[in-house]
Amino acid sequence: MKKMKKLSLVLVAFLFAVTGILAQTPNEFKYQAVLRDADGIMAEENVSVYLEILQGNASGTSIFNETHDVTTTAQGLININIGSISDLSVVGWSSDVYFVKISVNGTVMGTSQLLSGPYAMHAKTAESVTAMAIGDSYGGGIIFWLDASGQHGLIAATTDQSTGIIWSDGFTETAATGDGVDAGEMNTMLIVSEQRDGSYAAKLCADLVITDGGIDYGDWYLPSKYELNLMYLQKVTIGGFSDDYYWSSTEHTTNHAREQRFSDGNQAWEGKNVQSDVRAVRAF
Protein backbone atom coordinates (compact mmCIF):
# COMPACT_ATOMS: atom_id res chain seq x y z
CA MET A 1 0.00 0.00 0.00
CA LYS A 2 2.85 2.39 0.83
CA LYS A 3 4.44 1.80 -2.55
CA MET A 4 1.18 2.52 -4.41
CA LYS A 5 0.74 5.73 -2.46
CA LYS A 6 4.12 6.99 -3.59
CA LEU A 7 3.44 6.08 -7.22
CA SER A 8 0.39 8.33 -7.07
CA LEU A 9 2.82 11.25 -6.96
CA VAL A 10 2.73 11.64 -10.72
CA LEU A 11 1.73 15.21 -11.63
CA VAL A 12 -0.34 15.75 -8.48
CA ALA A 13 1.83 18.79 -7.81
CA PHE A 14 5.38 19.80 -8.52
CA LEU A 15 7.16 22.98 -7.57
CA PHE A 16 10.63 23.79 -8.85
CA ALA A 17 13.14 26.48 -8.04
CA VAL A 18 16.78 26.98 -8.89
CA THR A 19 18.01 29.17 -6.10
CA GLY A 20 21.42 30.27 -7.27
CA ILE A 21 25.04 29.30 -7.43
CA LEU A 22 26.69 28.17 -4.21
CA ALA A 23 29.25 30.84 -3.38
CA GLN A 24 32.05 28.47 -2.34
CA THR A 25 31.37 25.71 -4.89
CA PRO A 26 30.85 27.25 -8.35
CA ASN A 27 30.25 23.86 -10.02
CA GLU A 28 27.10 23.25 -7.97
CA PHE A 29 23.72 24.91 -7.77
CA LYS A 30 20.89 24.51 -5.35
CA TYR A 31 17.63 22.80 -6.20
CA GLN A 32 14.53 22.92 -4.00
CA ALA A 33 11.10 21.37 -4.45
CA VAL A 34 8.03 20.69 -2.36
CA LEU A 35 6.73 17.14 -2.87
CA ARG A 36 3.10 16.11 -2.62
CA ASP A 37 1.22 12.89 -3.24
CA ALA A 38 -2.53 12.22 -3.44
CA ASP A 39 -2.81 12.67 0.34
CA GLY A 40 -1.02 16.04 0.42
CA ILE A 41 2.44 17.13 1.57
CA MET A 42 5.00 14.30 1.78
CA ALA A 43 6.35 15.16 5.21
CA GLU A 44 9.49 13.52 6.63
CA GLU A 45 9.67 10.75 4.02
CA ASN A 46 12.76 9.13 2.52
CA VAL A 47 12.82 9.62 -1.25
CA SER A 48 15.19 8.89 -4.12
CA VAL A 49 15.52 11.83 -6.53
CA TYR A 50 17.02 11.23 -9.99
CA LEU A 51 17.98 14.36 -11.93
CA GLU A 52 18.97 14.71 -15.58
CA ILE A 53 20.06 17.81 -17.48
CA LEU A 54 18.83 17.77 -21.07
CA GLN A 55 20.37 19.89 -23.81
CA GLY A 56 18.43 21.89 -26.41
CA ASN A 57 14.82 21.10 -25.48
CA ALA A 58 12.61 19.22 -23.02
CA SER A 59 13.26 15.93 -24.82
CA GLY A 60 16.88 16.63 -25.71
CA THR A 61 20.04 14.65 -25.11
CA SER A 62 20.82 13.82 -21.49
CA ILE A 63 24.30 15.17 -20.74
CA PHE A 64 24.31 14.95 -16.93
CA ASN A 65 22.62 12.86 -14.26
CA GLU A 66 22.89 12.01 -10.59
CA THR A 67 20.79 10.43 -7.83
CA HIS A 68 20.17 11.90 -4.37
CA ASP A 69 18.67 9.97 -1.48
CA VAL A 70 17.12 12.57 0.79
CA THR A 71 14.49 13.02 3.50
CA THR A 72 11.76 15.61 3.06
CA THR A 73 11.21 18.20 5.79
CA ALA A 74 8.02 18.57 7.80
CA GLN A 75 6.82 20.85 4.98
CA GLY A 76 7.63 18.29 2.27
CA LEU A 77 10.69 20.22 1.10
CA ILE A 78 13.78 18.69 -0.43
CA ASN A 79 17.12 20.53 -0.71
CA ILE A 80 19.66 19.23 -3.21
CA ASN A 81 22.99 20.57 -4.46
CA ILE A 82 23.11 19.56 -8.11
CA GLY A 83 26.70 18.80 -9.02
CA SER A 84 27.68 17.56 -5.57
CA ILE A 85 27.83 13.95 -6.80
CA SER A 86 28.62 14.12 -10.53
CA ASP A 87 30.82 16.59 -12.44
CA LEU A 88 28.67 19.51 -13.59
CA SER A 89 31.49 21.08 -15.61
CA VAL A 90 30.46 18.91 -18.58
CA VAL A 91 27.58 21.34 -19.17
CA GLY A 92 28.45 24.28 -21.42
CA TRP A 93 26.03 26.77 -19.92
CA SER A 94 26.82 29.61 -22.30
CA SER A 95 26.37 27.60 -25.51
CA ASP A 96 22.75 26.33 -25.40
CA VAL A 97 19.49 26.11 -23.42
CA TYR A 98 19.09 23.38 -20.83
CA PHE A 99 16.28 21.58 -19.01
CA VAL A 100 16.18 19.56 -15.81
CA LYS A 101 14.14 16.35 -15.67
CA ILE A 102 13.17 15.09 -12.24
CA SER A 103 12.08 11.64 -11.11
CA VAL A 104 11.08 10.78 -7.53
CA ASN A 105 11.09 7.12 -6.45
CA GLY A 106 11.11 6.13 -10.12
CA THR A 107 8.16 8.35 -11.09
CA VAL A 108 8.88 11.14 -13.60
CA MET A 109 7.64 14.37 -12.05
CA GLY A 110 8.30 16.75 -14.92
CA THR A 111 10.82 18.68 -16.99
CA SER A 112 11.52 22.39 -16.55
CA GLN A 113 13.81 24.81 -18.33
CA LEU A 114 16.71 26.17 -16.33
CA LEU A 115 16.09 29.86 -16.77
CA SER A 116 18.80 31.80 -14.95
CA GLY A 117 20.69 30.32 -12.02
CA PRO A 118 23.29 27.98 -13.57
CA TYR A 119 24.09 30.28 -16.48
CA ALA A 120 26.17 32.43 -14.15
CA MET A 121 28.62 29.53 -13.91
CA HIS A 122 30.41 30.36 -17.14
CA ALA A 123 31.22 33.79 -15.73
CA LYS A 124 33.69 32.26 -13.28
CA THR A 125 36.16 31.95 -16.16
CA ALA A 126 36.17 35.71 -16.74
CA GLU A 127 39.44 37.54 -16.19
CA SER A 128 37.91 40.06 -13.81
CA VAL A 129 34.83 40.52 -11.67
CA THR A 130 32.66 43.56 -12.31
CA ALA A 131 32.03 45.64 -9.19
CA MET A 132 28.34 45.86 -8.32
CA ALA A 133 26.48 48.59 -6.49
CA ILE A 134 23.01 49.23 -5.11
CA GLY A 135 20.96 50.85 -7.84
CA ASP A 136 22.65 48.96 -10.69
CA SER A 137 20.45 47.40 -13.37
CA TYR A 138 21.25 43.71 -13.24
CA GLY A 139 19.61 40.32 -13.69
CA GLY A 140 16.23 41.58 -14.81
CA GLY A 141 15.81 44.34 -12.22
CA ILE A 142 17.54 46.76 -9.82
CA ILE A 143 20.02 45.71 -7.11
CA PHE A 144 18.75 46.89 -3.71
CA TRP A 145 20.92 44.90 -1.29
CA LEU A 146 24.43 43.40 -1.41
CA ASP A 147 26.17 41.05 1.00
CA ALA A 148 29.68 41.62 2.37
CA SER A 149 31.29 40.16 -0.76
CA GLY A 150 29.59 42.74 -2.97
CA GLN A 151 28.92 39.97 -5.52
CA HIS A 152 25.67 38.51 -4.18
CA GLY A 153 22.47 40.17 -3.14
CA LEU A 154 18.85 40.92 -3.94
CA ILE A 155 17.21 42.37 -7.03
CA ALA A 156 13.79 44.05 -7.26
CA ALA A 157 11.66 44.00 -10.39
CA THR A 158 11.50 47.44 -11.98
CA THR A 159 7.70 47.69 -11.75
CA ASP A 160 4.93 46.40 -9.49
CA GLN A 161 3.48 43.03 -10.42
CA SER A 162 0.11 44.08 -8.96
CA THR A 163 -1.55 47.14 -7.44
CA GLY A 164 -4.02 44.99 -5.55
CA ILE A 165 -4.11 41.20 -5.08
CA ILE A 166 -4.92 38.84 -2.20
CA TRP A 167 -2.24 37.01 -0.22
CA SER A 168 -4.03 33.67 -0.46
CA ASP A 169 -7.26 32.16 -1.70
CA GLY A 170 -8.79 31.16 1.63
CA PHE A 171 -7.56 30.95 5.21
CA THR A 172 -5.16 28.05 5.58
CA GLU A 173 -1.86 27.67 7.40
CA THR A 174 1.03 27.53 4.92
CA ALA A 175 4.02 27.30 7.32
CA ALA A 176 5.52 30.26 5.41
CA THR A 177 6.76 31.97 8.57
CA GLY A 178 10.37 32.52 7.49
CA ASP A 179 12.00 35.94 7.74
CA GLY A 180 15.38 37.39 6.84
CA VAL A 181 17.42 37.45 3.63
CA ASP A 182 16.50 34.62 1.21
CA ALA A 183 13.59 33.49 3.42
CA GLY A 184 11.04 34.80 0.94
CA GLU A 185 12.04 32.20 -1.61
CA MET A 186 11.21 29.34 0.74
CA ASN A 187 8.02 31.07 1.87
CA THR A 188 6.88 31.45 -1.72
CA MET A 189 7.43 27.77 -2.43
CA LEU A 190 5.44 26.76 0.65
CA ILE A 191 2.56 29.11 -0.16
CA VAL A 192 2.28 27.94 -3.77
CA SER A 193 2.52 24.30 -2.72
CA GLU A 194 -0.38 24.79 -0.30
CA GLN A 195 -2.53 27.11 -2.41
CA ARG A 196 -1.75 25.55 -5.81
CA ASP A 197 -3.54 27.26 -8.73
CA GLY A 198 -5.22 30.64 -8.44
CA SER A 199 -4.53 34.35 -8.48
CA TYR A 200 -2.63 35.46 -5.38
CA ALA A 201 0.57 37.32 -4.48
CA ALA A 202 3.06 34.45 -4.17
CA LYS A 203 1.86 32.70 -7.35
CA LEU A 204 2.11 35.96 -9.25
CA CYS A 205 5.79 36.25 -8.30
CA ALA A 206 6.58 32.56 -8.81
CA ASP A 207 5.17 32.65 -12.36
CA LEU A 208 7.03 35.83 -13.32
CA VAL A 209 9.63 35.65 -16.11
CA ILE A 210 11.58 38.76 -17.09
CA THR A 211 13.88 38.74 -20.13
CA ASP A 212 16.97 40.91 -19.87
CA GLY A 213 19.97 40.81 -22.17
CA GLY A 214 18.69 37.69 -23.89
CA ILE A 215 18.37 35.75 -20.61
CA ASP A 216 15.04 34.70 -19.10
CA TYR A 217 15.00 35.22 -15.33
CA GLY A 218 12.29 33.03 -13.83
CA ASP A 219 13.34 32.66 -10.18
CA TRP A 220 11.33 35.57 -8.74
CA TYR A 221 9.58 35.33 -5.40
CA LEU A 222 7.50 37.30 -2.89
CA PRO A 223 9.93 38.91 -0.42
CA SER A 224 9.97 38.04 3.26
CA LYS A 225 9.06 40.75 5.77
CA TYR A 226 12.77 41.54 6.26
CA GLU A 227 13.51 41.62 2.52
CA LEU A 228 10.48 43.83 1.96
CA ASN A 229 11.87 46.35 4.45
CA LEU A 230 15.27 46.27 2.73
CA MET A 231 13.45 47.11 -0.48
CA TYR A 232 11.50 49.90 1.24
CA LEU A 233 14.78 51.45 2.43
CA GLN A 234 15.88 51.69 -1.23
CA LYS A 235 12.48 52.62 -2.67
CA VAL A 236 13.73 55.89 -4.20
CA THR A 237 16.68 54.14 -5.85
CA ILE A 238 14.49 51.37 -7.25
CA GLY A 239 11.55 53.60 -8.17
CA GLY A 240 7.97 53.00 -9.23
CA PHE A 241 6.39 52.23 -5.86
CA SER A 242 3.01 53.45 -4.66
CA ASP A 243 2.39 54.75 -1.14
CA ASP A 244 0.18 51.75 -0.37
CA TYR A 245 0.81 48.53 1.53
CA TYR A 246 2.90 45.79 -0.12
CA TRP A 247 2.59 42.11 0.74
CA SER A 248 5.47 40.14 2.19
CA SER A 249 5.56 36.33 2.03
CA THR A 250 5.82 36.03 5.82
CA GLU A 251 2.71 34.48 7.36
CA HIS A 252 1.51 35.97 10.66
CA THR A 253 -1.36 33.63 11.58
CA THR A 254 -3.69 31.26 9.76
CA ASN A 255 -5.77 34.26 8.70
CA HIS A 256 -3.16 37.02 8.46
CA ALA A 257 0.13 37.87 6.71
CA ARG A 258 2.71 40.62 7.12
CA GLU A 259 2.81 43.72 4.91
CA GLN A 260 4.47 47.14 4.80
CA ARG A 261 3.21 50.60 3.83
CA PHE A 262 5.61 52.34 1.46
CA SER A 263 4.53 55.87 2.31
CA ASP A 264 6.13 55.70 5.76
CA GLY A 265 7.53 52.16 6.24
CA ASN A 266 4.88 51.05 8.73
CA GLN A 267 4.90 47.25 9.11
CA ALA A 268 1.61 45.57 9.98
CA TRP A 269 -0.40 42.37 9.53
CA GLU A 270 -3.55 42.10 7.47
CA GLY A 271 -6.17 39.55 6.49
CA LYS A 272 -5.03 37.27 3.69
CA ASN A 273 -8.15 38.11 1.67
CA VAL A 274 -7.28 41.83 1.56
CA GLN A 275 -5.78 43.22 -1.64
CA SER A 276 -2.33 44.82 -1.40
CA ASP A 277 0.44 45.68 -3.86
CA VAL A 278 3.19 43.28 -4.94
CA ARG A 279 6.80 43.75 -6.05
CA ALA A 280 8.78 40.59 -6.84
CA VAL A 281 12.43 40.03 -5.95
CA ARG A 282 15.13 37.52 -6.82
CA ALA A 283 18.48 36.56 -5.32
CA PHE A 284 21.80 36.37 -7.16
C-alpha positions as CSV (number, residue, x, y, z in Angstrom):
1,M,0.0,0.0,0.0
2,K,2.8,2.4,0.8
3,K,4.4,1.8,-2.6
4,M,1.2,2.5,-4.4
5,K,0.7,5.7,-2.5
6,K,4.1,7.0,-3.6
7,L,3.4,6.1,-7.2
8,S,0.4,8.3,-7.1
9,L,2.8,11.3,-7.0
10,V,2.7,11.6,-10.7
11,L,1.7,15.2,-11.6
12,V,-0.3,15.8,-8.5
13,A,1.8,18.8,-7.8
14,F,5.4,19.8,-8.5
15,L,7.2,23.0,-7.6
16,F,10.6,23.8,-8.8
17,A,13.1,26.5,-8.0
18,V,16.8,27.0,-8.9
19,T,18.0,29.2,-6.1
20,G,21.4,30.3,-7.3
21,I,25.0,29.3,-7.4
22,L,26.7,28.2,-4.2
23,A,29.3,30.8,-3.4
24,Q,32.1,28.5,-2.3
25,T,31.4,25.7,-4.9
26,P,30.8,27.2,-8.4
27,N,30.2,23.9,-10.0
28,E,27.1,23.2,-8.0
29,F,23.7,24.9,-7.8
30,K,20.9,24.5,-5.4
31,Y,17.6,22.8,-6.2
32,Q,14.5,22.9,-4.0
33,A,11.1,21.4,-4.4
34,V,8.0,20.7,-2.4
35,L,6.7,17.1,-2.9
36,R,3.1,16.1,-2.6
37,D,1.2,12.9,-3.2
38,A,-2.5,12.2,-3.4
39,D,-2.8,12.7,0.3
40,G,-1.0,16.0,0.4
41,I,2.4,17.1,1.6
42,M,5.0,14.3,1.8
43,A,6.3,15.2,5.2
44,E,9.5,13.5,6.6
45,E,9.7,10.8,4.0
46,N,12.8,9.1,2.5
47,V,12.8,9.6,-1.2
48,S,15.2,8.9,-4.1
49,V,15.5,11.8,-6.5
50,Y,17.0,11.2,-10.0
51,L,18.0,14.4,-11.9
52,E,19.0,14.7,-15.6
53,I,20.1,17.8,-17.5
54,L,18.8,17.8,-21.1
55,Q,20.4,19.9,-23.8
56,G,18.4,21.9,-26.4
57,N,14.8,21.1,-25.5
58,A,12.6,19.2,-23.0
59,S,13.3,15.9,-24.8
60,G,16.9,16.6,-25.7
61,T,20.0,14.7,-25.1
62,S,20.8,13.8,-21.5
63,I,24.3,15.2,-20.7
64,F,24.3,15.0,-16.9
65,N,22.6,12.9,-14.3
66,E,22.9,12.0,-10.6
67,T,20.8,10.4,-7.8
68,H,20.2,11.9,-4.4
69,D,18.7,10.0,-1.5
70,V,17.1,12.6,0.8
71,T,14.5,13.0,3.5
72,T,11.8,15.6,3.1
73,T,11.2,18.2,5.8
74,A,8.0,18.6,7.8
75,Q,6.8,20.8,5.0
76,G,7.6,18.3,2.3
77,L,10.7,20.2,1.1
78,I,13.8,18.7,-0.4
79,N,17.1,20.5,-0.7
80,I,19.7,19.2,-3.2
81,N,23.0,20.6,-4.5
82,I,23.1,19.6,-8.1
83,G,26.7,18.8,-9.0
84,S,27.7,17.6,-5.6
85,I,27.8,13.9,-6.8
86,S,28.6,14.1,-10.5
87,D,30.8,16.6,-12.4
88,L,28.7,19.5,-13.6
89,S,31.5,21.1,-15.6
90,V,30.5,18.9,-18.6
91,V,27.6,21.3,-19.2
92,G,28.5,24.3,-21.4
93,W,26.0,26.8,-19.9
94,S,26.8,29.6,-22.3
95,S,26.4,27.6,-25.5
96,D,22.8,26.3,-25.4
97,V,19.5,26.1,-23.4
98,Y,19.1,23.4,-20.8
99,F,16.3,21.6,-19.0
100,V,16.2,19.6,-15.8
101,K,14.1,16.4,-15.7
102,I,13.2,15.1,-12.2
103,S,12.1,11.6,-11.1
104,V,11.1,10.8,-7.5
105,N,11.1,7.1,-6.5
106,G,11.1,6.1,-10.1
107,T,8.2,8.3,-11.1
108,V,8.9,11.1,-13.6
109,M,7.6,14.4,-12.0
110,G,8.3,16.7,-14.9
111,T,10.8,18.7,-17.0
112,S,11.5,22.4,-16.5
113,Q,13.8,24.8,-18.3
114,L,16.7,26.2,-16.3
115,L,16.1,29.9,-16.8
116,S,18.8,31.8,-15.0
117,G,20.7,30.3,-12.0
118,P,23.3,28.0,-13.6
119,Y,24.1,30.3,-16.5
120,A,26.2,32.4,-14.1
121,M,28.6,29.5,-13.9
122,H,30.4,30.4,-17.1
123,A,31.2,33.8,-15.7
124,K,33.7,32.3,-13.3
125,T,36.2,32.0,-16.2
126,A,36.2,35.7,-16.7
127,E,39.4,37.5,-16.2
128,S,37.9,40.1,-13.8
129,V,34.8,40.5,-11.7
130,T,32.7,43.6,-12.3
131,A,32.0,45.6,-9.2
132,M,28.3,45.9,-8.3
133,A,26.5,48.6,-6.5
134,I,23.0,49.2,-5.1
135,G,21.0,50.8,-7.8
136,D,22.7,49.0,-10.7
137,S,20.5,47.4,-13.4
138,Y,21.2,43.7,-13.2
139,G,19.6,40.3,-13.7
140,G,16.2,41.6,-14.8
141,G,15.8,44.3,-12.2
142,I,17.5,46.8,-9.8
143,I,20.0,45.7,-7.1
144,F,18.8,46.9,-3.7
145,W,20.9,44.9,-1.3
146,L,24.4,43.4,-1.4
147,D,26.2,41.1,1.0
148,A,29.7,41.6,2.4
149,S,31.3,40.2,-0.8
150,G,29.6,42.7,-3.0
151,Q,28.9,40.0,-5.5
152,H,25.7,38.5,-4.2
153,G,22.5,40.2,-3.1
154,L,18.9,40.9,-3.9
155,I,17.2,42.4,-7.0
156,A,13.8,44.0,-7.3
157,A,11.7,44.0,-10.4
158,T,11.5,47.4,-12.0
159,T,7.7,47.7,-11.8
160,D,4.9,46.4,-9.5
161,Q,3.5,43.0,-10.4
162,S,0.1,44.1,-9.0
163,T,-1.5,47.1,-7.4
164,G,-4.0,45.0,-5.5
165,I,-4.1,41.2,-5.1
166,I,-4.9,38.8,-2.2
167,W,-2.2,37.0,-0.2
168,S,-4.0,33.7,-0.5
169,D,-7.3,32.2,-1.7
170,G,-8.8,31.2,1.6
171,F,-7.6,31.0,5.2
172,T,-5.2,28.0,5.6
173,E,-1.9,27.7,7.4
174,T,1.0,27.5,4.9
175,A,4.0,27.3,7.3
176,A,5.5,30.3,5.4
177,T,6.8,32.0,8.6
178,G,10.4,32.5,7.5
179,D,12.0,35.9,7.7
180,G,15.4,37.4,6.8
181,V,17.4,37.5,3.6
182,D,16.5,34.6,1.2
183,A,13.6,33.5,3.4
184,G,11.0,34.8,0.9
185,E,12.0,32.2,-1.6
186,M,11.2,29.3,0.7
187,N,8.0,31.1,1.9
188,T,6.9,31.5,-1.7
189,M,7.4,27.8,-2.4
190,L,5.4,26.8,0.6
191,I,2.6,29.1,-0.2
192,V,2.3,27.9,-3.8
193,S,2.5,24.3,-2.7
194,E,-0.4,24.8,-0.3
195,Q,-2.5,27.1,-2.4
196,R,-1.8,25.6,-5.8
197,D,-3.5,27.3,-8.7
198,G,-5.2,30.6,-8.4
199,S,-4.5,34.3,-8.5
200,Y,-2.6,35.5,-5.4
201,A,0.6,37.3,-4.5
202,A,3.1,34.4,-4.2
203,K,1.9,32.7,-7.3
204,L,2.1,36.0,-9.2
205,C,5.8,36.2,-8.3
206,A,6.6,32.6,-8.8
207,D,5.2,32.7,-12.4
208,L,7.0,35.8,-13.3
209,V,9.6,35.6,-16.1
210,I,11.6,38.8,-17.1
211,T,13.9,38.7,-20.1
212,D,17.0,40.9,-19.9
213,G,20.0,40.8,-22.2
214,G,18.7,37.7,-23.9
215,I,18.4,35.8,-20.6
216,D,15.0,34.7,-19.1
217,Y,15.0,35.2,-15.3
218,G,12.3,33.0,-13.8
219,D,13.3,32.7,-10.2
220,W,11.3,35.6,-8.7
221,Y,9.6,35.3,-5.4
222,L,7.5,37.3,-2.9
223,P,9.9,38.9,-0.4
224,S,10.0,38.0,3.3
225,K,9.1,40.8,5.8
226,Y,12.8,41.5,6.3
227,E,13.5,41.6,2.5
228,L,10.5,43.8,2.0
229,N,11.9,46.3,4.4
230,L,15.3,46.3,2.7
231,M,13.4,47.1,-0.5
232,Y,11.5,49.9,1.2
233,L,14.8,51.5,2.4
234,Q,15.9,51.7,-1.2
235,K,12.5,52.6,-2.7
236,V,13.7,55.9,-4.2
237,T,16.7,54.1,-5.8
238,I,14.5,51.4,-7.3
239,G,11.6,53.6,-8.2
240,G,8.0,53.0,-9.2
241,F,6.4,52.2,-5.9
242,S,3.0,53.4,-4.7
243,D,2.4,54.7,-1.1
244,D,0.2,51.7,-0.4
245,Y,0.8,48.5,1.5
246,Y,2.9,45.8,-0.1
247,W,2.6,42.1,0.7
248,S,5.5,40.1,2.2
249,S,5.6,36.3,2.0
250,T,5.8,36.0,5.8
251,E,2.7,34.5,7.4
252,H,1.5,36.0,10.7
253,T,-1.4,33.6,11.6
254,T,-3.7,31.3,9.8
255,N,-5.8,34.3,8.7
256,H,-3.2,37.0,8.5
257,A,0.1,37.9,6.7
258,R,2.7,40.6,7.1
259,E,2.8,43.7,4.9
260,Q,4.5,47.1,4.8
261,R,3.2,50.6,3.8
262,F,5.6,52.3,1.5
263,S,4.5,55.9,2.3
264,D,6.1,55.7,5.8
265,G,7.5,52.2,6.2
266,N,4.9,51.0,8.7
267,Q,4.9,47.2,9.1
268,A,1.6,45.6,10.0
269,W,-0.4,42.4,9.5
270,E,-3.6,42.1,7.5
271,G,-6.2,39.5,6.5
272,K,-5.0,37.3,3.7
273,N,-8.1,38.1,1.7
274,V,-7.3,41.8,1.6
275,Q,-5.8,43.2,-1.6
276,S,-2.3,44.8,-1.4
277,D,0.4,45.7,-3.9
278,V,3.2,43.3,-4.9
279,R,6.8,43.8,-6.0
280,A,8.8,40.6,-6.8
281,V,12.4,40.0,-5.9
282,R,15.1,37.5,-6.8
283,A,18.5,36.6,-5.3
284,F,21.8,36.4,-7.2
